[in-house]
């Protein structure tokens, strides 16, 4: 027997064939409903709800907050009590004595013991004074009250005499009594609320002390504090970090020490935006083993690698750790004093350029007196800005002259137009040729100065070449087949720089160079070692760091290769006797001030105002034909008068072949022949712009007349 499927929904338009007579009956199959689920007991549902509430992150956070703030108050009270106890007793001195003895520093222990004796003597003296103080206080109160009454009565007498009213004698005394009564009434009004609020203020103060000290268990502290970021540096943390450094001999020595390694550490002192501590390593552990694990040591101290610096002081088997506060080195330093102080001037001989800040946060200033300079680093790390800031400061000394070559040529030095005697900008081989001849002209000026009589003083001449690696790598050759670039004895740029390095500082002719990504090809060994001040921004390898700063600085802990490219832009490592370096170290890390182009232009405008006017040459004339009188007029420029020695220096820079050997007599001869001779003004010989211009006009007029 077949069964038909019965649809439980009604068709709107049933098919015609479905409406028939005599259809077979339909059989319905009834499926029973599933039995109802058993209800969950109330206690199970309550337990689940309680578990959800208790384990919810908001509940846990609230619980941690309650415990944390409660313990902040309780432990803040303990801390305040301990501080009070330390202030009243000698327990602080005794702790320091024990720590010094554990570290083996007997001198420090003796010093703290002496301080303890002085503290006890002073405390005994104060206690003895207490025996006499009640009587002395009573006498003082009596004398003070009597004098006060007497002064008030005398003032009343004066008022009575002045007004003619006898009652005014007691007016000051009555006013004073009323004022005292007012004070008593104010105290009576305030006393009740103060007694009520006082305990809450005291609890708030204790909570603040506990909060600053993180006086709560680790699990109750906020997430950023629990993670260890910014954890204060303590002796135990330093020893633990050294123990876990992965140096077996060091770990064994710390384990065998009776004081758990405390004797290795010197005092932890605050140093700028961090702390500093000397670690005397045990026998069998070398300093380079610790230096090589800088990253691991930093991570053990809950710091990033760039926040820990390891240097080698003079003491044997000792490393000096400088540990920054977490995140402190990522904060920018303030603006340069050159920007903020518009009255600042420079002194080439005695002054120091405000360059930036050291890691301690102290001002880092560099002396430029008779020091050749080299700054190097990877591209786009702030080399030009760091070099330019030194030139900007020195430009505020009006006696300083500049010869500048910018082999990048994008306008970084354009603000020195009208300030530098020569300014060549561009990256091509032709620009390298011009810069090379500029440096060779400085060599001729140096030789002229050397031949001057003993005791002659000369103005500073700064020969500055930025992107000097372009000059060393230049393949161009002159008509005698001598290369402009390279590092051989016939290389013109290389030999000119070497000559200035050898003899220039004695006559104040100095070479400043900025290069990038140093190699032996683009920064020859003899050139980089000829600089007295060597500074490096971030570099790629240790071998480049040695090229930039020398083996001594790198062996002493200098590591520009560990600076972070991009993130540590403007931070450089300096090796120089012209900057204050901590005792025992061979280098110092400086975070330089950033001076943008607009601020640099404002500074050079101030520097130009100090001078009589400088005509800047943008190319070196190499023609044999020259007009001495016209050249003199060109170098005098717009200044009303220029000192003769400055005119000679500018002529030598303009055309070293023609004027490099000129003396004052040669200049005087040309000017006398044109009736524009030099004369004395304010005690120095000068050349007059108007006289030279008039001589040129007369000469040109005579030439025109003869032509007619």
C-alpha positions as CSV (number, residue, x, y, z in Angstrom):
1,X,0.0,0.0,0.0
2,X,1.5,3.3,-1.1
3,X,1.5,6.4,1.1
4,X,1.2,9.9,-0.2
5,X,3.1,12.8,1.2
6,X,0.9,15.3,2.9
7,X,2.0,19.0,2.8
8,X,1.2,20.8,5.9
9,X,0.8,24.2,4.2
10,X,-2.1,25.1,2.0
11,X,-1.6,25.9,-1.7
12,X,-3.1,29.1,-2.8
13,X,-4.0,27.6,-6.2
14,X,-4.1,23.8,-5.9
15,X,-3.5,21.9,-9.1
16,X,-6.6,20.8,-11.0
17,X,-5.7,17.1,-10.9
18,X,-5.6,17.2,-7.2
19,X,-9.4,17.9,-7.0
20,X,-10.8,14.5,-7.9
21,X,-13.4,12.3,-6.6
22,X,-12.6,9.0,-5.0
23,X,-9.0,9.8,-3.9
24,X,-7.5,7.2,-1.6
25,X,-7.4,8.1,2.1
26,X,-4.2,9.6,3.5
27,X,-2.2,8.0,6.4
28,X,-0.7,10.5,8.9
29,X,2.4,9.6,10.9
30,X,2.6,11.5,14.3
31,X,6.2,12.1,15.6
32,X,6.2,12.7,19.4
33,X,8.0,15.8,20.8
34,X,11.4,15.3,22.5
35,X,11.2,15.1,26.2
36,X,11.9,18.5,28.0
37,X,15.5,19.0,29.2
38,X,16.1,18.7,32.9
39,X,16.4,22.1,34.6
40,X,19.9,23.1,35.7
41,X,20.0,23.3,39.5
42,X,20.0,26.8,41.0
43,X,23.3,26.2,42.8
44,X,25.0,25.3,39.5
45,X,23.7,28.4,37.8
46,X,24.7,30.5,40.7
47,X,28.2,29.0,40.8
48,X,28.7,29.7,37.1
49,X,27.6,33.3,37.5
50,X,29.8,33.8,40.4
51,X,32.8,32.3,38.6
52,X,32.1,34.5,35.5
53,X,31.9,37.6,37.7
54,X,35.0,36.7,39.8
55,X,37.2,35.7,36.8
56,X,36.1,38.6,34.6
57,X,38.9,41.0,33.7
58,X,37.1,44.0,35.0
59,X,36.7,42.3,38.4
60,X,40.3,41.3,38.5
61,X,41.4,44.9,37.5
62,X,39.1,46.3,40.2
63,X,40.5,43.9,42.8
64,X,44.1,44.7,41.9
65,X,43.3,48.4,42.1
66,X,41.8,48.0,45.6
67,X,44.8,46.0,46.8
68,X,47.2,48.3,45.1
69,X,45.9,51.6,46.5
70,X,45.4,50.1,49.9
71,X,49.0,48.9,50.0
72,X,50.1,52.2,48.6
73,X,48.8,53.8,51.8
74,X,50.0,51.2,54.2
75,X,53.5,50.8,52.7
76,X,53.7,54.6,52.2
77,X,53.3,54.9,56.0
78,X,56.1,52.4,56.5
79,X,58.3,54.3,54.1
80,X,57.6,57.6,55.8
81,X,58.2,56.1,59.2
82,X,61.5,54.6,58.0
83,X,62.6,58.0,56.6
84,X,61.7,59.7,59.9
85,X,63.7,57.0,61.7
86,X,66.6,57.5,59.4
87,X,66.5,61.2,60.0
88,X,66.4,60.8,63.8
89,X,69.0,58.0,64.1
90,X,72.2,57.0,62.6
91,X,70.8,53.9,60.8
92,X,71.3,55.4,57.4
93,X,75.0,55.9,58.1
94,X,75.3,52.4,59.4
95,X,73.8,51.0,56.2
96,X,76.2,52.9,54.1
97,X,79.1,51.7,56.2
98,X,78.1,48.1,55.8
99,X,77.6,48.6,52.0
100,X,81.0,50.2,51.6
101,X,82.7,47.4,53.6
102,X,80.9,44.8,51.5
103,X,82.2,46.5,48.3
104,X,85.7,46.6,49.8
105,X,85.8,50.4,49.7
106,X,87.4,51.1,53.0
107,X,87.9,54.8,52.3
108,X,84.2,55.3,51.8
109,X,83.5,53.3,54.9
110,X,85.8,55.5,56.9
111,X,84.2,58.6,55.5
112,X,80.7,57.4,56.4
113,X,81.9,56.5,59.9
114,X,83.2,60.0,60.3
115,X,79.9,61.4,59.2
116,X,78.1,59.1,61.7
117,X,80.3,60.5,64.5
118,X,79.5,64.1,63.5
119,X,75.8,63.2,63.4
120,X,75.9,61.7,66.9
121,X,77.8,64.7,68.3
122,X,75.3,67.1,66.8
123,X,72.4,65.1,68.2
124,X,74.0,65.1,71.6
125,X,74.5,68.8,71.5
126,X,70.8,69.4,70.6
127,X,69.7,67.1,73.4
128,X,71.8,69.1,75.9
129,X,70.3,72.3,74.6
130,X,66.9,71.0,75.4
131,X,67.7,71.1,79.1
132,X,68.1,74.9,79.0
133,X,65.6,75.7,76.2
134,X,62.5,76.0,78.5
135,X,64.1,78.6,80.6
136,X,65.5,80.4,77.6
137,X,62.2,80.2,75.8
138,X,60.4,81.7,78.8
139,X,62.9,84.5,79.1
140,X,62.6,85.2,75.3
141,X,58.8,85.3,75.5
142,X,58.9,87.7,78.4
143,X,61.4,90.0,76.8
144,X,59.6,89.9,73.5
145,X,56.2,90.6,75.1
146,X,57.6,93.5,77.1
147,X,59.3,95.1,74.1
148,X,56.2,94.7,72.0
149,X,54.0,96.4,74.6
150,X,56.6,99.1,75.0
151,X,56.7,99.7,71.2
152,X,52.9,99.8,71.0
153,X,52.7,102.2,73.9
154,X,55.4,104.5,72.4
155,X,53.5,104.4,69.1
156,X,50.3,105.4,71.0
157,X,52.1,108.3,72.7
158,X,53.2,109.6,69.3
159,X,49.7,109.3,68.0
160,X,48.3,111.1,71.1
161,X,50.7,113.9,70.7
162,X,49.9,114.2,67.0
163,X,46.1,114.1,67.4
164,X,45.8,115.8,70.8
165,X,43.6,113.0,72.1
166,X,44.9,111.2,75.2
167,X,42.9,108.1,74.5
168,X,45.0,107.4,71.4
169,X,47.8,106.2,73.7
170,X,46.1,102.8,74.0
171,X,44.9,102.6,70.3
172,X,47.8,100.5,68.9
173,X,47.6,98.2,71.9
174,X,43.8,97.8,71.6
175,X,44.2,97.1,67.8
176,X,46.8,94.4,68.5
177,X,44.5,92.8,71.1
178,X,41.6,92.8,68.6
179,X,43.8,91.3,65.9
180,X,44.9,88.5,68.3
181,X,41.2,87.9,69.2
182,X,40.4,87.6,65.4
183,X,43.2,85.1,64.9
184,X,41.8,83.0,67.8
185,X,38.3,83.2,66.4
186,X,39.6,82.0,62.9
187,X,41.4,79.1,64.6
188,X,38.3,78.1,66.4
189,X,36.3,78.1,63.2
190,X,38.9,76.3,61.2
191,X,39.9,73.8,63.9
192,X,36.9,71.5,63.6
193,X,37.1,71.0,59.8
194,X,40.9,70.7,60.0
195,X,40.6,67.9,62.6
196,X,38.1,66.2,60.4
197,X,39.9,66.6,57.1
198,X,43.5,66.3,58.5
199,X,43.5,62.5,58.7
200,X,42.3,62.1,55.2
201,X,45.0,64.5,54.0
202,X,47.6,62.5,55.9
203,X,46.4,59.3,54.3
204,X,46.5,60.9,50.9
205,X,50.1,62.0,51.5
206,X,51.1,58.4,52.6
207,X,49.3,57.1,49.5
208,X,51.3,59.5,47.3
209,X,54.6,58.3,48.8
210,X,53.6,54.6,48.3
211,X,52.5,55.3,44.7
212,X,55.8,56.9,43.8
213,X,57.7,54.0,45.2
214,X,55.4,51.4,43.6
215,X,55.0,50.0,47.1
216,X,52.7,47.1,46.2
217,X,53.2,43.5,45.0
218,X,54.0,43.0,41.3
219,X,50.7,41.3,40.5
220,X,48.8,44.3,41.8
221,X,50.7,47.0,39.9
222,X,49.5,48.4,36.6
223,X,50.4,46.5,33.4
224,X,53.1,49.0,32.3
225,X,54.9,48.8,35.6
226,X,54.5,45.0,35.9
227,X,56.3,44.6,32.6
228,X,59.4,46.2,34.0
229,X,59.5,49.2,31.8
230,X,61.3,52.0,33.7
231,X,62.2,49.7,36.6
232,X,64.6,51.7,38.9
233,X,68.2,50.5,38.8
234,X,69.3,49.0,42.2
235,X,72.5,47.1,43.1
236,X,70.6,43.8,43.2
237,X,69.2,44.4,39.7
238,X,72.7,45.2,38.3
239,X,74.3,42.2,39.9
240,X,71.5,39.9,38.7
241,X,71.8,41.3,35.1
242,X,75.6,40.6,35.2
243,X,75.1,37.1,36.6
244,X,72.6,36.2,33.8
245,X,74.9,37.7,31.1
246,X,76.1,34.3,29.9
247,X,79.7,34.6,31.0
248,X,80.4,31.5,33.0
249,X,83.4,32.9,35.0
250,X,81.4,35.9,36.0
251,X,78.4,33.9,37.1
252,X,80.6,31.5,39.2
253,X,82.4,34.4,40.8
254,X,79.1,36.2,41.8
255,X,77.8,32.9,43.2
256,X,80.9,32.4,45.3
257,X,81.0,36.0,46.7
258,X,79.8,36.2,50.3
259,X,78.0,39.4,49.6
260,X,76.2,38.1,46.5
261,X,78.3,40.3,44.2
262,X,77.8,43.7,46.0
263,X,81.5,44.2,46.3
264,X,81.8,44.5,42.5
265,X,79.7,47.7,42.4
266,X,80.6,51.2,43.1
267,X,78.0,53.8,44.1
268,X,75.1,54.1,41.7
269,X,74.9,57.8,41.0
270,X,72.4,59.9,39.0
271,X,73.9,61.0,35.7
272,X,71.5,63.2,33.7
273,X,68.6,61.2,32.3
274,X,70.0,58.0,33.8
275,X,72.3,56.5,36.3
276,X,76.0,55.5,36.3
277,X,77.9,52.7,38.1
278,X,81.4,51.3,37.9
279,X,81.7,47.5,38.0
280,X,85.0,45.9,39.0
281,X,85.0,42.6,37.3
282,X,86.4,39.5,39.1
283,X,89.6,37.8,38.0
284,X,89.2,35.8,34.9
285,X,86.6,38.1,33.3
286,X,87.7,40.6,30.7
287,X,86.0,43.9,29.9
288,X,85.5,43.0,26.3
289,X,83.4,40.0,27.3
290,X,80.9,42.4,28.9
291,X,81.1,44.9,26.0
292,X,80.3,42.2,23.5
293,X,77.0,41.4,25.3
294,X,75.6,44.9,25.5
295,X,72.2,43.9,24.1
296,X,71.7,41.1,26.6
297,X,72.9,43.2,29.5
298,X,70.4,45.9,28.4
299,X,67.5,43.5,28.3
300,X,68.5,42.0,31.7
301,X,68.2,45.6,33.0
302,X,64.8,46.0,31.3
303,X,66.2,48.5,28.9
304,X,66.6,48.7,25.1
305,X,70.1,48.3,23.7
306,X,70.5,52.0,22.8
307,X,69.7,52.9,26.5
308,X,72.8,51.2,27.9
309,X,76.4,52.4,27.2
310,X,79.5,50.6,28.3
311,X,82.8,52.4,28.6
312,X,86.2,51.4,29.9
313,X,87.6,53.8,32.6
314,X,91.2,53.9,33.6
315,X,90.8,51.5,36.5
316,X,91.9,47.9,35.6
317,X,89.2,45.3,35.1
318,X,86.5,47.9,35.4
319,X,83.5,48.7,33.1
320,X,81.4,51.8,33.5
321,X,77.7,51.4,32.9
322,X,75.5,54.3,32.0
323,X,71.8,53.2,32.1
324,X,69.2,55.6,30.7
325,X,65.8,56.1,32.2
326,X,63.4,54.1,30.1
327,X,62.4,56.2,27.0
328,X,64.5,59.2,28.0
329,X,66.8,59.1,24.9
330,X,63.8,59.2,22.6
331,X,62.8,62.6,23.9
332,X,64.1,65.6,21.9
333,X,66.5,68.1,23.5
334,X,65.9,71.8,23.6
335,X,66.7,74.3,20.9
336,X,70.2,75.6,20.4
337,X,71.3,78.7,22.4
338,X,72.3,80.1,19.0
339,X,68.6,80.3,18.2
340,X,67.3,81.4,21.6
341,X,69.9,83.9,22.4
342,X,70.1,86.6,19.7
343,X,72.9,88.4,21.6
344,X,75.3,85.5,21.5
345,X,78.7,86.0,20.0
346,X,81.6,83.7,19.4
347,X,85.3,83.7,20.3
348,X,87.4,81.4,18.1
349,X,90.3,81.3,20.6
350,X,88.7,81.1,24.0
351,X,85.1,80.1,23.4
352,X,83.3,76.8,22.8
353,X,80.5,76.1,20.4
354,X,77.2,75.1,22.0
355,X,76.8,71.8,20.2
356,X,74.2,69.9,22.2
357,X,73.9,67.7,25.3
358,X,75.7,64.7,26.6
359,X,74.0,61.7,28.0
360,X,74.0,63.2,31.5
361,X,71.9,66.1,30.2
362,X,74.8,68.6,30.6
363,X,75.6,71.1,27.9
364,X,78.2,69.7,25.4
365,X,80.4,72.5,24.1
366,X,83.3,72.1,21.6
367,X,86.4,74.2,21.3
368,X,87.4,74.8,17.7
369,X,90.7,76.6,18.3
370,X,93.4,75.2,16.0
371,X,91.7,71.8,15.5
372,X,91.0,70.1,12.2
373,X,87.6,68.5,12.1
374,X,86.1,65.4,10.6
375,X,82.4,64.4,10.9
376,X,81.2,61.2,9.3
377,X,78.2,58.8,9.4
378,X,75.6,57.2,7.2
379,X,73.5,59.2,4.8
380,X,70.6,61.3,6.2
381,X,71.7,61.1,9.8
382,X,72.2,64.8,10.5
383,X,75.9,65.2,9.5
384,X,75.4,68.5,7.6
385,X,73.3,70.0,10.3
386,X,75.9,69.0,13.0
387,X,78.8,70.5,10.9
388,X,76.8,73.6,10.0
389,X,75.9,74.4,13.6
390,X,79.6,74.7,14.4
391,X,80.2,77.0,11.4
392,X,77.2,79.1,12.4
393,X,78.6,79.6,15.9
394,X,82.0,80.5,14.6
395,X,80.6,82.9,12.0
396,X,79.6,85.1,15.0
397,X,83.3,85.9,15.4
398,X,83.8,88.5,12.8
399,X,87.5,87.8,12.4
400,X,86.9,84.3,11.0
401,X,87.0,83.7,7.3
402,X,85.4,80.8,5.4
403,X,86.2,79.0,2.2
404,X,83.3,76.5,1.6
405,X,82.7,73.7,-0.8
406,X,79.3,71.9,-0.7
407,X,79.6,68.9,-3.0
408,X,76.0,67.9,-2.4
409,X,74.7,71.2,-3.9
410,X,71.1,71.2,-2.6
411,X,71.4,74.6,-0.7
412,X,72.3,73.4,2.7
413,X,75.0,76.1,2.9
414,X,73.3,78.8,0.8
415,X,72.9,81.0,3.9
416,X,76.7,81.6,3.9
417,X,76.5,83.5,0.6
418,X,77.7,86.9,1.5
419,X,79.5,85.5,4.5
420,X,82.0,83.0,3.1
421,X,84.8,84.3,0.9
422,X,84.2,81.4,-1.5
423,X,81.1,79.2,-1.7
424,X,81.1,76.4,-4.3
425,X,77.9,74.3,-4.5
426,X,77.4,71.3,-6.7
427,X,78.1,67.5,-7.1
428,X,79.8,67.4,-10.5
429,X,83.4,66.8,-11.5
430,X,83.7,70.5,-12.4
431,X,82.6,71.4,-8.9
432,X,85.2,69.0,-7.4
433,X,87.9,70.8,-9.6
434,X,86.7,74.1,-8.2
435,X,86.8,72.9,-4.6
436,X,90.2,71.3,-5.1
437,X,91.6,74.6,-6.4
438,X,90.0,76.4,-3.5
439,X,91.8,74.1,-1.1
440,X,95.0,74.6,-3.0
441,X,94.6,78.3,-2.7
442,X,94.3,77.9,1.1
443,X,97.6,76.0,1.0
444,X,99.2,79.0,-0.8
445,X,97.7,81.3,1.9
446,X,99.1,78.9,4.6
447,X,102.6,79.1,3.0
448,X,102.4,82.9,2.8
449,X,101.6,83.0,6.5
450,X,104.3,80.6,7.4
451,X,106.9,82.9,5.7
452,X,105.7,85.9,7.6
453,X,107.9,87.4,10.4
454,X,107.8,85.5,13.7
455,X,105.0,86.7,16.0
456,X,102.7,87.7,13.2
457,X,99.1,86.9,14.0
458,X,96.6,85.8,11.4
459,X,92.8,85.6,11.3
460,X,91.3,82.1,11.4
461,X,90.7,80.6,7.9
462,X,88.2,77.7,7.9
463,X,88.4,75.5,4.8
464,X,85.2,73.5,4.9
465,X,84.2,70.7,2.4
466,X,80.9,68.9,2.9
467,X,80.4,65.5,1.2
468,X,84.2,65.3,0.8
469,X,83.9,61.6,-0.3
470,X,82.8,63.1,-3.7
471,X,86.2,64.8,-4.0
472,X,88.1,61.6,-3.1
473,X,86.2,59.5,-5.6
474,X,86.4,62.0,-8.4
475,X,88.0,60.4,-11.6
476,X,88.8,63.7,-13.3
477,X,92.4,64.6,-14.2
478,X,94.1,67.9,-15.1
479,X,96.1,68.7,-18.2
480,X,99.2,67.1,-16.6
481,X,97.3,63.8,-16.0
482,X,97.2,64.4,-12.3
483,X,94.0,63.1,-10.7
484,X,91.9,65.4,-8.6
485,X,90.5,62.5,-6.5
486,X,92.2,59.4,-5.1
487,X,94.7,58.9,-2.2
488,X,98.0,58.7,-4.0
489,X,100.9,61.2,-3.8
490,X,99.8,62.8,-7.1
491,X,96.2,63.3,-6.1
492,X,95.6,67.0,-5.9
493,X,92.7,67.2,-3.4
494,X,94.3,64.5,-1.2
495,X,97.7,66.3,-1.1
496,X,96.2,69.7,-0.5
497,X,94.3,68.4,2.5
498,X,97.4,66.6,3.8
499,X,99.4,69.8,3.6
500,X,96.9,71.8,5.6
501,X,96.7,69.0,8.2
502,X,100.5,69.0,8.5
503,X,101.1,72.8,9.0
504,X,97.8,74.7,8.9
505,X,96.9,74.8,12.5
506,X,100.1,76.8,13.4
507,X,98.9,79.7,11.3
508,X,95.1,79.3,11.9
509,X,94.3,77.6,8.6
510,X,92.0,74.7,9.5
511,X,90.4,71.9,7.5
512,X,86.9,70.8,8.2
513,X,85.4,67.9,6.3
514,X,82.1,66.0,6.4
515,X,81.8,62.6,4.7
516,X,79.3,59.8,4.7
517,X,79.6,56.0,4.8
518,X,83.4,56.0,5.2
519,X,85.7,53.4,3.4
520,X,89.4,53.4,2.7
521,X,88.6,54.6,-0.8
522,X,86.4,57.6,0.0
523,X,88.2,58.6,3.3
524,X,91.9,57.7,3.1
525,X,93.7,56.8,6.4
526,X,96.1,59.7,6.4
527,X,93.3,62.2,6.0
528,X,91.1,60.8,8.7
529,X,94.0,60.5,11.2
530,X,95.0,64.1,10.5
531,X,91.8,65.5,12.2
532,X,92.1,66.6,15.8
533,X,88.3,66.4,16.4
534,X,86.7,63.3,15.0
535,X,82.9,62.7,15.3
536,X,80.7,60.0,14.0
537,X,76.9,59.6,13.6
538,X,75.3,56.1,13.2
539,X,77.5,53.7,11.2
540,X,77.0,50.2,9.8
541,X,79.9,48.3,11.1
542,X,82.6,48.3,13.8
543,X,85.3,48.6,11.1
544,X,83.7,51.9,9.9
545,X,83.6,53.1,13.5
546,X,87.4,52.5,13.7
547,X,87.8,54.5,10.5
548,X,85.8,57.3,11.8
549,X,87.1,57.6,15.4
550,X,90.3,55.5,15.6
551,X,91.1,52.3,17.4
552,X,91.7,53.9,20.8
553,X,88.2,55.4,21.0
554,X,86.5,52.2,19.8
555,X,88.6,50.0,22.2
556,X,87.5,52.4,25.0
557,X,83.9,51.8,24.3
558,X,82.9,54.2,21.5
559,X,80.3,52.5,19.4
560,X,78.7,54.7,16.7
561,X,77.9,51.4,14.9
562,X,75.4,50.6,17.7
563,X,73.4,53.9,17.2
564,X,70.1,53.4,15.5
565,X,70.0,54.8,12.0
566,X,67.0,57.1,11.6
567,X,66.0,57.0,15.3
568,X,69.3,58.4,16.7
569,X,69.6,61.1,14.0
570,X,71.7,63.9,15.3
571,X,73.4,61.8,18.0
572,X,77.1,61.4,17.5
573,X,80.2,60.0,19.3
574,X,83.0,62.5,19.6
575,X,86.7,61.8,20.2
576,X,88.5,65.2,20.8
577,X,90.5,67.1,23.4
578,X,88.3,70.1,22.6
579,X,85.3,68.7,24.5
580,X,85.0,67.7,28.1
581,X,85.1,63.9,28.3
582,X,84.6,62.1,31.6
583,X,87.8,61.0,33.3
584,X,89.1,57.6,32.0
585,X,87.0,57.7,28.8
586,X,88.2,58.2,25.3
587,X,85.0,59.5,23.7
588,X,81.7,61.1,24.6
589,X,78.2,60.7,23.1
590,X,76.5,64.0,22.2
591,X,72.9,64.7,21.1
592,X,73.3,67.8,18.9
593,X,70.8,70.7,18.7
594,X,68.8,70.8,15.4
595,X,69.0,74.2,13.6
596,X,66.8,74.3,10.6
597,X,67.4,76.4,7.4
598,X,65.3,79.3,8.5
599,X,67.0,79.6,11.9
600,X,70.4,79.2,10.2
601,X,69.6,82.0,7.9
602,X,68.7,84.2,10.8
603,X,72.0,83.4,12.5
604,X,74.1,84.2,9.4
605,X,72.2,87.5,9.0
606,X,73.4,88.4,12.5
607,X,76.9,87.3,11.5
608,X,76.8,89.4,8.3
609,X,75.8,92.5,10.4
610,X,79.1,92.1,12.3
611,X,81.2,92.4,9.1
612,X,81.8,95.2,6.7
613,X,80.6,93.2,3.8
614,X,82.0,90.1,2.0
615,X,81.9,89.4,-1.7
616,X,81.4,85.7,-2.1
617,X,83.0,84.0,-5.0
618,X,81.1,81.0,-6.6
619,X,84.0,79.9,-8.9
620,X,87.7,80.0,-8.8
621,X,89.3,82.0,-11.6
622,X,92.0,80.1,-13.4
623,X,92.8,82.6,-16.2
624,X,96.2,84.0,-16.4
625,X,94.8,87.4,-17.2
626,X,93.9,89.4,-14.2
627,X,93.2,93.1,-13.3
628,X,94.6,93.8,-9.8
629,X,92.6,97.0,-9.3
630,X,89.3,95.5,-10.4
631,X,90.0,92.4,-8.3
632,X,90.7,94.7,-5.3
633,X,87.4,96.5,-5.9
634,X,85.6,93.1,-6.1
635,X,87.0,91.7,-2.9
636,X,86.3,95.0,-1.0
637,X,82.6,94.7,-2.0
638,X,80.1,97.0,-0.4
639,X,82.1,97.7,2.8
640,X,83.2,101.3,3.2
641,X,86.7,100.1,4.1
642,X,88.4,96.8,4.7
643,X,91.6,96.0,6.5
644,X,94.6,95.5,4.2
645,X,95.3,92.0,5.6
646,X,91.7,91.0,4.8
647,X,92.0,92.3,1.3
648,X,95.2,90.2,0.8
649,X,93.5,87.1,2.1
650,X,90.5,87.6,-0.2
651,X,92.7,88.2,-3.2
652,X,94.6,85.0,-2.5
653,X,91.3,83.1,-2.3
654,X,90.1,84.7,-5.5
655,X,93.2,83.9,-7.6
656,X,95.9,82.1,-5.7
657,X,98.2,82.0,-8.7
658,X,98.2,85.8,-9.1
659,X,97.9,86.9,-5.6
660,X,99.0,84.0,-3.4
661,X,102.5,85.5,-2.9
662,X,101.4,89.1,-2.5
663,X,102.5,91.1,0.5
664,X,101.4,94.5,1.9
665,X,104.0,96.2,-0.3
666,X,102.5,94.7,-3.5
667,X,99.0,95.8,-2.5
668,X,100.3,99.3,-1.6
669,X,102.2,99.6,-4.9
670,X,99.1,98.9,-7.0
671,X,96.9,101.3,-5.0
672,X,99.4,104.1,-4.9
673,X,99.8,103.9,-8.6
674,X,96.0,104.4,-8.9
675,X,96.0,107.3,-6.3
676,X,93.9,105.0,-4.0
677,X,96.6,104.2,-1.4
678,X,95.7,102.6,1.9
679,X,95.5,104.7,5.0
680,X,95.2,104.2,8.8
681,X,91.8,104.1,10.5
682,X,91.4,103.2,14.2
683,X,95.0,102.2,14.3
684,X,94.9,99.7,11.4
685,X,95.7,100.1,7.7
686,X,92.6,99.9,5.5
687,X,91.6,100.1,1.9
688,X,88.8,102.6,1.0
689,X,86.0,101.4,-1.3
690,X,85.3,105.0,-2.5
691,X,89.0,105.5,-3.4
692,X,89.2,102.3,-5.3
693,X,86.0,103.0,-7.2
694,X,87.1,106.5,-8.0
695,X,90.5,105.2,-9.3
696,X,88.6,102.6,-11.5
697,X,86.3,105.4,-12.9
698,X,89.3,107.7,-13.6
699,X,91.1,104.9,-15.4
700,X,88.2,103.9,-17.5
701,X,87.6,107.6,-18.3
702,X,91.2,108.0,-19.5
703,X,90.9,104.9,-21.5
704,X,87.8,106.2,-23.3
705,X,89.4,109.5,-23.9
706,X,92.5,108.0,-25.5
707,X,90.3,105.8,-27.7
708,X,88.5,108.8,-29.0
